[in-house]
Amino acid sequence: MTDKLGAGRETILSARTDSPNAQIATKLRALYLSVQEEAIPDRFLDLLEKLDAVERQSMPDVAE
């Protein structure tokens, strides 16, 4: 009886991974992970630093 339950689960799992939605989800997950691992471009980091500098200059000094 255990063999039948195990075989049923295996069939359900393979049906899930063979479905188009499961394949799309797997590919999207892989794409997301690859983008997440990419380094941030230096130009973008420079722009963020410039933005921070402008924000610091435009804020009134709280210490005064």
CHARMM internal coordinates of N, CA and C (Angstrom, degrees):
IC EDIT
DIST 1 N 1 CA 1.4513
DIST 1 CA 1 C 1.5334
ANGL 1 N 1 CA 1 C 110.89
DIST 1 C 2 N 1.3091
ANGL 1 CA 1 C 2 N 116.29
DIHE 1 N 1 CA 1 C 2 N -34.90
DIST 2 N 2 CA 1.4598
ANGL 1 C 2 N 2 CA 119.93
DIHE 1 CA 1 C 2 N 2 CA 178.23
DIST 2 CA 2 C 1.5191
ANGL 2 N 2 CA 2 C 110.85
DIHE 1 C 2 N 2 CA 2 C -64.63
DIST 2 C 3 N 1.3190
ANGL 2 CA 2 C 3 N 117.10
DIHE 2 N 2 CA 2 C 3 N -37.03
DIST 3 N 3 CA 1.4567
ANGL 2 C 3 N 3 CA 120.55
DIHE 2 CA 2 C 3 N 3 CA 179.23
DIST 3 CA 3 C 1.5228
ANGL 3 N 3 CA 3 C 111.43
DIHE 2 C 3 N 3 CA 3 C -61.61
DIST 3 C 4 N 1.3066
ANGL 3 CA 3 C 4 N 117.24
DIHE 3 N 3 CA 3 C 4 N -39.78
DIST 4 N 4 CA 1.4652
ANGL 3 C 4 N 4 CA 120.34
DIHE 3 CA 3 C 4 N 4 CA 179.89
DIST 4 CA 4 C 1.5239
ANGL 4 N 4 CA 4 C 110.58
DIHE 3 C 4 N 4 CA 4 C -65.47
DIST 4 C 5 N 1.3236
ANGL 4 CA 4 C 5 N 117.79
DIHE 4 N 4 CA 4 C 5 N -41.42
DIST 5 N 5 CA 1.4562
ANGL 4 C 5 N 5 CA 120.19
DIHE 4 CA 4 C 5 N 5 CA 178.80
DIST 5 CA 5 C 1.5186
ANGL 5 N 5 CA 5 C 110.94
DIHE 4 C 5 N 5 CA 5 C -64.92
DIST 5 C 6 N 1.3160
ANGL 5 CA 5 C 6 N 116.84
DIHE 5 N 5 CA 5 C 6 N -43.65
DIST 6 N 6 CA 1.4511
ANGL 5 C 6 N 6 CA 120.95
DIHE 5 CA 5 C 6 N 6 CA 178.74
DIST 6 CA 6 C 1.5139
ANGL 6 N 6 CA 6 C 112.05
DIHE 5 C 6 N 6 CA 6 C -62.14
DIST 6 C 7 N 1.3130
ANGL 6 CA 6 C 7 N 116.90
DIHE 6 N 6 CA 6 C 7 N -42.02
DIST 7 N 7 CA 1.4607
ANGL 6 C 7 N 7 CA 121.38
DIHE 6 CA 6 C 7 N 7 CA 179.22
DIST 7 CA 7 C 1.5236
ANGL 7 N 7 CA 7 C 110.31
DIHE 6 C 7 N 7 CA 7 C -65.83
DIST 7 C 8 N 1.3119
ANGL 7 CA 7 C 8 N 116.97
DIHE 7 N 7 CA 7 C 8 N -37.00
DIST 8 N 8 CA 1.4706
ANGL 7 C 8 N 8 CA 120.60
DIHE 7 CA 7 C 8 N 8 CA 178.21
DIST 8 CA 8 C 1.5078
ANGL 8 N 8 CA 8 C 111.92
DIHE 7 C 8 N 8 CA 8 C -64.76
DIST 8 C 9 N 1.3122
ANGL 8 CA 8 C 9 N 116.31
DIHE 8 N 8 CA 8 C 9 N -42.59
DIST 9 N 9 CA 1.4616
ANGL 8 C 9 N 9 CA 119.99
DIHE 8 CA 8 C 9 N 9 CA 178.17
DIST 9 CA 9 C 1.5178
ANGL 9 N 9 CA 9 C 111.31
DIHE 8 C 9 N 9 CA 9 C -64.85
DIST 9 C 10 N 1.3010
ANGL 9 CA 9 C 10 N 116.01
DIHE 9 N 9 CA 9 C 10 N -40.70
DIST 10 N 10 CA 1.4637
ANGL 9 C 10 N 10 CA 120.55
DIHE 9 CA 9 C 10 N 10 CA 179.38
DIST 10 CA 10 C 1.5244
ANGL 10 N 10 CA 10 C 110.16
DIHE 9 C 10 N 10 CA 10 C -62.01
DIST 10 C 11 N 1.3220
ANGL 10 CA 10 C 11 N 117.25
DIHE 10 N 10 CA 10 C 11 N -41.57
DIST 11 N 11 CA 1.4616
ANGL 10 C 11 N 11 CA 121.64
DIHE 10 CA 10 C 11 N 11 CA 178.99
DIST 11 CA 11 C 1.5134
ANGL 11 N 11 CA 11 C 110.80
DIHE 10 C 11 N 11 CA 11 C -64.42
DIST 11 C 12 N 1.3226
ANGL 11 CA 11 C 12 N 116.66
DIHE 11 N 11 CA 11 C 12 N -41.48
DIST 12 N 12 CA 1.4635
ANGL 11 C 12 N 12 CA 120.46
DIHE 11 CA 11 C 12 N 12 CA 179.63
DIST 12 CA 12 C 1.5221
ANGL 12 N 12 CA 12 C 109.97
DIHE 11 C 12 N 12 CA 12 C -65.69
DIST 12 C 13 N 1.3373
ANGL 12 CA 12 C 13 N 117.60
DIHE 12 N 12 CA 12 C 13 N -44.41
DIST 13 N 13 CA 1.4568
ANGL 12 C 13 N 13 CA 120.40
DIHE 12 CA 12 C 13 N 13 CA 179.74
DIST 13 CA 13 C 1.5176
ANGL 13 N 13 CA 13 C 111.84
DIHE 12 C 13 N 13 CA 13 C -63.14
DIST 13 C 14 N 1.3196
ANGL 13 CA 13 C 14 N 117.65
DIHE 13 N 13 CA 13 C 14 N -41.78
DIST 14 N 14 CA 1.4605
ANGL 13 C 14 N 14 CA 119.33
DIHE 13 CA 13 C 14 N 14 CA 179.82
DIST 14 CA 14 C 1.5174
ANGL 14 N 14 CA 14 C 110.51
DIHE 13 C 14 N 14 CA 14 C -68.83
DIST 14 C 15 N 1.3199
ANGL 14 CA 14 C 15 N 117.72
DIHE 14 N 14 CA 14 C 15 N -32.39
DIST 15 N 15 CA 1.4688
ANGL 14 C 15 N 15 CA 120.33
DIHE 14 CA 14 C 15 N 15 CA 176.94
DIST 15 CA 15 C 1.5210
ANGL 15 N 15 CA 15 C 109.88
DIHE 14 C 15 N 15 CA 15 C -66.52
DIST 15 C 16 N 1.3307
ANGL 15 CA 15 C 16 N 116.93
DIHE 15 N 15 CA 15 C 16 N -37.73
DIST 16 N 16 CA 1.4662
ANGL 15 C 16 N 16 CA 120.26
DIHE 15 CA 15 C 16 N 16 CA 179.09
DIST 16 CA 16 C 1.5206
ANGL 16 N 16 CA 16 C 111.15
DIHE 15 C 16 N 16 CA 16 C -66.71
DIST 16 C 17 N 1.3140
ANGL 16 CA 16 C 17 N 117.20
DIHE 16 N 16 CA 16 C 17 N -41.75
DIST 17 N 17 CA 1.4614
ANGL 16 C 17 N 17 CA 119.49
DIHE 16 CA 16 C 17 N 17 CA -177.58
DIST 17 CA 17 C 1.5237
ANGL 17 N 17 CA 17 C 112.06
DIHE 16 C 17 N 17 CA 17 C -76.87
DIST 17 C 18 N 1.3174
ANGL 17 CA 17 C 18 N 117.10
DIHE 17 N 17 CA 17 C 18 N -21.08
DIST 18 N 18 CA 1.4602
ANGL 17 C 18 N 18 CA 119.95
DIHE 17 CA 17 C 18 N 18 CA 178.21
DIST 18 CA 18 C 1.5175
ANGL 18 N 18 CA 18 C 112.63
DIHE 17 C 18 N 18 CA 18 C -86.44
DIST 18 C 19 N 1.3190
ANGL 18 CA 18 C 19 N 118.27
DIHE 18 N 18 CA 18 C 19 N -12.10
DIST 19 N 19 CA 1.4663
ANGL 18 C 19 N 19 CA 120.24
DIHE 18 CA 18 C 19 N 19 CA -178.21
DIST 19 CA 19 C 1.5255
ANGL 19 N 19 CA 19 C 109.53
DIHE 18 C 19 N 19 CA 19 C -71.16
DIST 19 C 20 N 1.3111
ANGL 19 CA 19 C 20 N 117.04
DIHE 19 N 19 CA 19 C 20 N 150.22
DIST 20 N 20 CA 1.4699
ANGL 19 C 20 N 20 CA 120.13
DIHE 19 CA 19 C 20 N 20 CA 179.19
DIST 20 CA 20 C 1.5304
ANGL 20 N 20 CA 20 C 112.64
DIHE 19 C 20 N 20 CA 20 C -59.50
DIST 20 C 21 N 1.3272
ANGL 20 CA 20 C 21 N 116.91
DIHE 20 N 20 CA 20 C 21 N -37.75
DIST 21 N 21 CA 1.4638
ANGL 20 C 21 N 21 CA 119.20
DIHE 20 CA 20 C 21 N 21 CA 179.70
DIST 21 CA 21 C 1.5176
ANGL 21 N 21 CA 21 C 111.68
DIHE 20 C 21 N 21 CA 21 C -64.53
DIST 21 C 22 N 1.3153
ANGL 21 CA 21 C 22 N 117.13
DIHE 21 N 21 CA 21 C 22 N -39.34
DIST 22 N 22 CA 1.4589
ANGL 21 C 22 N 22 CA 120.86
DIHE 21 CA 21 C 22 N 22 CA 179.06
DIST 22 CA 22 C 1.5290
ANGL 22 N 22 CA 22 C 110.31
DIHE 21 C 22 N 22 CA 22 C -67.00
DIST 22 C 23 N 1.3089
ANGL 22 CA 22 C 23 N 116.98
DIHE 22 N 22 CA 22 C 23 N -39.02
DIST 23 N 23 CA 1.4640
ANGL 22 C 23 N 23 CA 120.36
DIHE 22 CA 22 C 23 N 23 CA 178.60
DIST 23 CA 23 C 1.5261
ANGL 23 N 23 CA 23 C 110.54
DIHE 22 C 23 N 23 CA 23 C -65.80
DIST 23 C 24 N 1.3267
ANGL 23 CA 23 C 24 N 116.19
DIHE 23 N 23 CA 23 C 24 N -41.66
DIST 24 N 24 CA 1.4685
ANGL 23 C 24 N 24 CA 120.23
DIHE 23 CA 23 C 24 N 24 CA 178.02
DIST 24 CA 24 C 1.5185
ANGL 24 N 24 CA 24 C 110.10
DIHE 23 C 24 N 24 CA 24 C -63.47
DIST 24 C 25 N 1.3230
ANGL 24 CA 24 C 25 N 116.54
DIHE 24 N 24 CA 24 C 25 N -44.20
DIST 25 N 25 CA 1.4666
ANGL 24 C 25 N 25 CA 120.50
DIHE 24 CA 24 C 25 N 25 CA 179.82
DIST 25 CA 25 C 1.5172
ANGL 25 N 25 CA 25 C 110.98
DIHE 24 C 25 N 25 CA 25 C -61.39
DIST 25 C 26 N 1.3102
ANGL 25 CA 25 C 26 N 117.40
DIHE 25 N 25 CA 25 C 26 N -41.92
DIST 26 N 26 CA 1.4609
ANGL 25 C 26 N 26 CA 121.63
DIHE 25 CA 25 C 26 N 26 CA 179.54
DIST 26 CA 26 C 1.5255
ANGL 26 N 26 CA 26 C 111.07
DIHE 25 C 26 N 26 CA 26 C -63.70
DIST 26 C 27 N 1.3199
ANGL 26 CA 26 C 27 N 116.29
DIHE 26 N 26 CA 26 C 27 N -43.32
DIST 27 N 27 CA 1.4720
ANGL 26 C 27 N 27 CA 119.86
DIHE 26 CA 26 C 27 N 27 CA -179.84
DIST 27 CA 27 C 1.5193
ANGL 27 N 27 CA 27 C 111.47
DIHE 26 C 27 N 27 CA 27 C -69.00
DIST 27 C 28 N 1.3363
ANGL 27 CA 27 C 28 N 117.42
DIHE 27 N 27 CA 27 C 28 N -39.22
DIST 28 N 28 CA 1.4592
ANGL 27 C 28 N 28 CA 120.08
DIHE 27 CA 27 C 28 N 28 CA 177.48
DIST 28 CA 28 C 1.5221
ANGL 28 N 28 CA 28 C 111.19
DIHE 27 C 28 N 28 CA 28 C -65.04
DIST 28 C 29 N 1.3289
ANGL 28 CA 28 C 29 N 116.80
DIHE 28 N 28 CA 28 C 29 N -39.71
DIST 29 N 29 CA 1.4568
ANGL 28 C 29 N 29 CA 121.24
DIHE 28 CA 28 C 29 N 29 CA 178.35
DIST 29 CA 29 C 1.5287
ANGL 29 N 29 CA 29 C 110.13
DIHE 28 C 29 N 29 CA 29 C -62.67
DIST 29 C 30 N 1.3178
ANGL 29 CA 29 C 30 N 116.72
DIHE 29 N 29 CA 29 C 30 N -42.40
DIST 30 N 30 CA 1.4667
ANGL 29 C 30 N 30 CA 121.00
DIHE 29 CA 29 C 30 N 30 CA 179.24
DIST 30 CA 30 C 1.5288
ANGL 30 N 30 CA 30 C 110.72
DIHE 29 C 30 N 30 CA 30 C -65.25
DIST 30 C 31 N 1.3280
ANGL 30 CA 30 C 31 N 116.78
DIHE 30 N 30 CA 30 C 31 N -41.06
DIST 31 N 31 CA 1.4648
ANGL 30 C 31 N 31 CA 120.80
DIHE 30 CA 30 C 31 N 31 CA 178.12
DIST 31 CA 31 C 1.5223
ANGL 31 N 31 CA 31 C 110.63
DIHE 30 C 31 N 31 CA 31 C -63.90
DIST 31 C 32 N 1.3203
ANGL 31 CA 31 C 32 N 116.57
DIHE 31 N 31 CA 31 C 32 N -45.23
DIST 32 N 32 CA 1.4585
ANGL 31 C 32 N 32 CA 120.50
DIHE 31 CA 31 C 32 N 32 CA 179.23
DIST 32 CA 32 C 1.5228
ANGL 32 N 32 CA 32 C 111.03
DIHE 31 C 32 N 32 CA 32 C -59.40
DIST 32 C 33 N 1.3219
ANGL 32 CA 32 C 33 N 116.90
DIHE 32 N 32 CA 32 C 33 N -44.72
DIST 33 N 33 CA 1.4640
ANGL 32 C 33 N 33 CA 120.34
DIHE 32 CA 32 C 33 N 33 CA -179.78
DIST 33 CA 33 C 1.5218
ANGL 33 N 33 CA 33 C 111.53
DIHE 32 C 33 N 33 CA 33 C -63.78
DIST 33 C 34 N 1.3277
ANGL 33 CA 33 C 34 N 117.38
DIHE 33 N 33 CA 33 C 34 N -38.23
DIST 34 N 34 CA 1.4624
ANGL 33 C 34 N 34 CA 119.57
DIHE 33 CA 33 C 34 N 34 CA 179.98
DIST 34 CA 34 C 1.5309
ANGL 34 N 34 CA 34 C 111.11
DIHE 33 C 34 N 34 CA 34 C -68.54
DIST 34 C 35 N 1.3330
ANGL 34 CA 34 C 35 N 117.03
DIHE 34 N 34 CA 34 C 35 N -38.35
DIST 35 N 35 CA 1.4659
ANGL 34 C 35 N 35 CA 120.53
DIHE 34 CA 34 C 35 N 35 CA 178.05
DIST 35 CA 35 C 1.5221
ANGL 35 N 35 CA 35 C 109.95
DIHE 34 C 35 N 35 CA 35 C -68.15
DIST 35 C 36 N 1.3160
ANGL 35 CA 35 C 36 N 116.23
DIHE 35 N 35 CA 35 C 36 N -38.74
DIST 36 N 36 CA 1.4533
ANGL 35 C 36 N 36 CA 121.37
DIHE 35 CA 35 C 36 N 36 CA -179.86
DIST 36 CA 36 C 1.5315
ANGL 36 N 36 CA 36 C 111.35
DIHE 35 C 36 N 36 CA 36 C -62.71
DIST 36 C 37 N 1.3073
ANGL 36 CA 36 C 37 N 117.91
DIHE 36 N 36 CA 36 C 37 N -31.15
DIST 37 N 37 CA 1.4611
ANGL 36 C 37 N 37 CA 122.13
DIHE 36 CA 36 C 37 N 37 CA -178.59
DIST 37 CA 37 C 1.5204
ANGL 37 N 37 CA 37 C 113.28
DIHE 36 C 37 N 37 CA 37 C -83.87
DIST 37 C 38 N 1.3306
ANGL 37 CA 37 C 38 N 118.24
DIHE 37 N 37 CA 37 C 38 N -10.96
DIST 38 N 38 CA 1.4624
ANGL 37 C 38 N 38 CA 120.94
DIHE 37 CA 37 C 38 N 38 CA -179.41
DIST 38 CA 38 C 1.5279
ANGL 38 N 38 CA 38 C 110.27
DIHE 37 C 38 N 38 CA 38 C -68.29
DIST 38 C 39 N 1.3133
ANGL 38 CA 38 C 39 N 115.37
DIHE 38 N 38 CA 38 C 39 N 147.68
DIST 39 N 39 CA 1.4646
ANGL 38 C 39 N 39 CA 120.59
DIHE 38 CA 38 C 39 N 39 CA 176.92
DIST 39 CA 39 C 1.5290
ANGL 39 N 39 CA 39 C 109.55
DIHE 38 C 39 N 39 CA 39 C -75.61
DIST 39 C 40 N 1.3236
ANGL 39 CA 39 C 40 N 115.32
DIHE 39 N 39 CA 39 C 40 N 151.59
DIST 40 N 40 CA 1.4613
ANGL 39 C 40 N 40 CA 120.35
DIHE 39 CA 39 C 40 N 40 CA 177.18
DIST 40 CA 40 C 1.5222
ANGL 40 N 40 CA 40 C 107.43
DIHE 39 C 40 N 40 CA 40 C -78.42
DIST 40 C 41 N 1.3349
ANGL 40 CA 40 C 41 N 117.98
DIHE 40 N 40 CA 40 C 41 N 129.13
DIST 41 N 41 CA 1.4714
ANGL 40 C 41 N 41 CA 120.36
DIHE 40 CA 40 C 41 N 41 CA -178.94
DIST 41 CA 41 C 1.5309
ANGL 41 N 41 CA 41 C 111.54
DIHE 40 C 41 N 41 CA 41 C -61.51
DIST 41 C 42 N 1.3321
ANGL 41 CA 41 C 42 N 115.88
DIHE 41 N 41 CA 41 C 42 N 144.45
DIST 42 N 42 CA 1.4620
ANGL 41 C 42 N 42 CA 121.75
DIHE 41 CA 41 C 42 N 42 CA -179.94
DIST 42 CA 42 C 1.5242
ANGL 42 N 42 CA 42 C 111.57
DIHE 41 C 42 N 42 CA 42 C -58.93
DIST 42 C 43 N 1.3106
ANGL 42 CA 42 C 43 N 116.79
DIHE 42 N 42 CA 42 C 43 N -37.85
DIST 43 N 43 CA 1.4725
ANGL 42 C 43 N 43 CA 119.97
DIHE 42 CA 42 C 43 N 43 CA -179.18
DIST 43 CA 43 C 1.5261
ANGL 43 N 43 CA 43 C 110.74
DIHE 42 C 43 N 43 CA 43 C -62.01
DIST 43 C 44 N 1.3261
ANGL 43 CA 43 C 44 N 116.35
DIHE 43 N 43 CA 43 C 44 N -39.98
DIST 44 N 44 CA 1.4638
ANGL 43 C 44 N 44 CA 120.22
DIHE 43 CA 43 C 44 N 44 CA 178.95
DIST 44 CA 44 C 1.5283
ANGL 44 N 44 CA 44 C 110.46
DIHE 43 C 44 N 44 CA 44 C -67.15
DIST 44 C 45 N 1.3275
ANGL 44 CA 44 C 45 N 117.27
DIHE 44 N 44 CA 44 C 45 N -40.44
DIST 45 N 45 CA 1.4604
ANGL 44 C 45 N 45 CA 120.49
DIHE 44 CA 44 C 45 N 45 CA 177.55
DIST 45 CA 45 C 1.5274
ANGL 45 N 45 CA 45 C 111.08
DIHE 44 C 45 N 45 CA 45 C -63.39
DIST 45 C 46 N 1.3353
ANGL 45 CA 45 C 46 N 116.86
DIHE 45 N 45 CA 45 C 46 N -38.96
DIST 46 N 46 CA 1.4678
ANGL 45 C 46 N 46 CA 120.56
DIHE 45 CA 45 C 46 N 46 CA 177.20
DIST 46 CA 46 C 1.5235
ANGL 46 N 46 CA 46 C 110.91
DIHE 45 C 46 N 46 CA 46 C -62.61
DIST 46 C 47 N 1.3186
ANGL 46 CA 46 C 47 N 116.51
DIHE 46 N 46 CA 46 C 47 N -42.21
DIST 47 N 47 CA 1.4673
ANGL 46 C 47 N 47 CA 120.19
DIHE 46 CA 46 C 47 N 47 CA 178.55
DIST 47 CA 47 C 1.5295
ANGL 47 N 47 CA 47 C 110.95
DIHE 46 C 47 N 47 CA 47 C -63.29
DIST 47 C 48 N 1.3100
ANGL 47 CA 47 C 48 N 117.86
DIHE 47 N 47 CA 47 C 48 N -39.79
DIST 48 N 48 CA 1.4638
ANGL 47 C 48 N 48 CA 120.77
DIHE 47 CA 47 C 48 N 48 CA 177.72
DIST 48 CA 48 C 1.5254
ANGL 48 N 48 CA 48 C 111.42
DIHE 47 C 48 N 48 CA 48 C -64.21
DIST 48 C 49 N 1.3299
ANGL 48 CA 48 C 49 N 116.63
DIHE 48 N 48 CA 48 C 49 N -39.82
DIST 49 N 49 CA 1.4682
ANGL 48 C 49 N 49 CA 120.37
DIHE 48 CA 48 C 49 N 49 CA 177.86
DIST 49 CA 49 C 1.5243
ANGL 49 N 49 CA 49 C 111.15
DIHE 48 C 49 N 49 CA 49 C -64.16
DIST 49 C 50 N 1.3343
ANGL 49 CA 49 C 50 N 117.09
DIHE 49 N 49 CA 49 C 50 N -40.88
DIST 50 N 50 CA 1.4678
ANGL 49 C 50 N 50 CA 120.91
DIHE 49 CA 49 C 50 N 50 CA 177.76
DIST 50 CA 50 C 1.5225
ANGL 50 N 50 CA 50 C 110.56
DIHE 49 C 50 N 50 CA 50 C -63.71
DIST 50 C 51 N 1.3044
ANGL 50 CA 50 C 51 N 116.93
DIHE 50 N 50 CA 50 C 51 N -41.41
DIST 51 N 51 CA 1.4590
ANGL 50 C 51 N 51 CA 121.38
DIHE 50 CA 50 C 51 N 51 CA 178.68
DIST 51 CA 51 C 1.5294
ANGL 51 N 51 CA 51 C 110.31
DIHE 50 C 51 N 51 CA 51 C -62.54
DIST 51 C 52 N 1.3096
ANGL 51 CA 51 C 52 N 117.14
DIHE 51 N 51 CA 51 C 52 N -44.03
DIST 52 N 52 CA 1.4621
ANGL 51 C 52 N 52 CA 120.61
DIHE 51 CA 51 C 52 N 52 CA 177.73
DIST 52 CA 52 C 1.5238
ANGL 52 N 52 CA 52 C 111.19
DIHE 51 C 52 N 52 CA 52 C -60.58
DIST 52 C 53 N 1.3328
ANGL 52 CA 52 C 53 N 117.03
DIHE 52 N 52 CA 52 C 53 N -41.64
DIST 53 N 53 CA 1.4627
ANGL 52 C 53 N 53 CA 121.22
DIHE 52 CA 52 C 53 N 53 CA -179.80
DIST 53 CA 53 C 1.5242
ANGL 53 N 53 CA 53 C 110.76
DIHE 52 C 53 N 53 CA 53 C -63.32
DIST 53 C 54 N 1.3097
ANGL 53 CA 53 C 54 N 117.34
DIHE 53 N 53 CA 53 C 54 N -43.19
DIST 54 N 54 CA 1.4678
ANGL 53 C 54 N 54 CA 121.31
DIHE 53 CA 53 C 54 N 54 CA 179.75
DIST 54 CA 54 C 1.5252
ANGL 54 N 54 CA 54 C 110.12
DIHE 53 C 54 N 54 CA 54 C -65.32
DIST 54 C 55 N 1.3167
ANGL 54 CA 54 C 55 N 117.16
DIHE 54 N 54 CA 54 C 55 N -41.26
DIST 55 N 55 CA 1.4636
ANGL 54 C 55 N 55 CA 120.25
DIHE 54 CA 54 C 55 N 55 CA 179.03
DIST 55 CA 55 C 1.5220
ANGL 55 N 55 CA 55 C 111.50
DIHE 54 C 55 N 55 CA 55 C -64.54
DIST 55 C 56 N 1.3273
ANGL 55 CA 55 C 56 N 117.53
DIHE 55 N 55 CA 55 C 56 N -40.15
DIST 56 N 56 CA 1.4625
ANGL 55 C 56 N 56 CA 120.50
DIHE 55 CA 55 C 56 N 56 CA 178.49
DIST 56 CA 56 C 1.5284
ANGL 56 N 56 CA 56 C 111.17
DIHE 55 C 56 N 56 CA 56 C -64.36
DIST 56 C 57 N 1.3391
ANGL 56 CA 56 C 57 N 117.01
DIHE 56 N 56 CA 56 C 57 N -37.61
DIST 57 N 57 CA 1.4666
ANGL 56 C 57 N 57 CA 120.76
DIHE 56 CA 56 C 57 N 57 CA -179.86
DIST 57 CA 57 C 1.5182
ANGL 57 N 57 CA 57 C 111.27
DIHE 56 C 57 N 57 CA 57 C -70.53
DIST 57 C 58 N 1.3140
ANGL 57 CA 57 C 58 N 117.69
DIHE 57 N 57 CA 57 C 58 N -33.90
DIST 58 N 58 CA 1.4605
ANGL 57 C 58 N 58 CA 120.15
DIHE 57 CA 57 C 58 N 58 CA -175.50
DIST 58 CA 58 C 1.5278
ANGL 58 N 58 CA 58 C 112.98
DIHE 57 C 58 N 58 CA 58 C -83.00
DIST 58 C 59 N 1.3303
ANGL 58 CA 58 C 59 N 117.63
DIHE 58 N 58 CA 58 C 59 N -14.22
DIST 59 N 59 CA 1.4580
ANGL 58 C 59 N 59 CA 121.00
DIHE 58 CA 58 C 59 N 59 CA -179.90
DIST 59 CA 59 C 1.5170
ANGL 59 N 59 CA 59 C 109.72
DIHE 58 C 59 N 59 CA 59 C -84.59
DIST 59 C 60 N 1.3428
ANGL 59 CA 59 C 60 N 117.03
DIHE 59 N 59 CA 59 C 60 N 134.17
DIST 60 N 60 CA 1.4880
ANGL 59 C 60 N 60 CA 118.28
DIHE 59 CA 59 C 60 N 60 CA 176.45
DIST 60 CA 60 C 1.5176
ANGL 60 N 60 CA 60 C 109.56
DIHE 59 C 60 N 60 CA 60 C -68.57
DIST 60 C 61 N 1.3193
ANGL 60 CA 60 C 61 N 115.75
DIHE 60 N 60 CA 60 C 61 N 149.38
DIST 61 N 61 CA 1.4645
ANGL 60 C 61 N 61 CA 120.12
DIHE 60 CA 60 C 61 N 61 CA 179.55
DIST 61 CA 61 C 1.5158
ANGL 61 N 61 CA 61 C 108.82
DIHE 60 C 61 N 61 CA 61 C -68.16
DIST 61 C 62 N 1.3127
ANGL 61 CA 61 C 62 N 117.21
DIHE 61 N 61 CA 61 C 62 N 125.78
DIST 62 N 62 CA 1.4554
ANGL 61 C 62 N 62 CA 122.84
DIHE 61 CA 61 C 62 N 62 CA -179.38
DIST 62 CA 62 C 1.5315
ANGL 62 N 62 CA 62 C 110.30
DIHE 61 C 62 N 62 CA 62 C -81.02
DIST 62 C 63 N 1.3400
ANGL 62 CA 62 C 63 N 117.16
DIHE 62 N 62 CA 62 C 63 N -25.29
DIST 63 N 63 CA 1.4580
ANGL 62 C 63 N 63 CA 121.90
DIHE 62 CA 62 C 63 N 63 CA -176.26
DIST 63 CA 63 C 1.5247
ANGL 63 N 63 CA 63 C 112.17
DIHE 62 C 63 N 63 CA 63 C -69.63
DIST 63 C 64 N 1.3151
ANGL 63 CA 63 C 64 N 119.59
DIHE 63 N 63 CA 63 C 64 N -21.78
DIST 64 N 64 CA 1.4781
ANGL 63 C 64 N 64 CA 121.71
DIHE 63 CA 63 C 64 N 64 CA -176.68
DIST 64 CA 64 C 1.4874
ANGL 64 N 64 CA 64 C 113.05
DIHE 63 C 64 N 64 CA 64 C -75.21
END
COOR INIT
IC SEED 1 N 1 CA 1 C
IC BUILD
